Amino acid sequence: MHGTIIYIKLNNGTLEYRDSEGHHGDTITTHAKHNGKIVWKLDQCSGISEITGIKLQGDLNILNGKPRKVDFNQWEVRAADESEGEVSYTVEVVKCERVIGAGVEIQGLKGPNPPTLRIP
């Protein structure tokens, strides 16, 4: 798959990210190319059953629209042709029933510094 992929998994009750650039952790900065596809996808053995939303904050002009759901485990959006800037994002998920913890749904998990997406 061409473009930028951000993989998501649950680790000790906190969302953890890894991208196609090699960044990983509970907060990362991912760089995407102009007009490139940006994909949020569940990692293998993620502990998550579904991505329910991607909330963005910042310069939304760097994207062509809002992220859209492609499947239960994947959301995507395209970067704008020429705009440059940065947005932070929060991923809303539902954890797998087999994962031990309070409640089934985990909404808007984020650390003190949410992950960011930078173009270019």
Secondary structure, 3 states (H helix, E strand, C coil): CCCEEEEEEEECCEEEEEECCCCEECCCEEECCCCCEEEEEECCCCCEEEEEEEEEEECHHHECCCCEEEECCEEEEEECCCCCEEEEEEEEEEECCCCCCCCCEEEEECCCCCCEEEEC
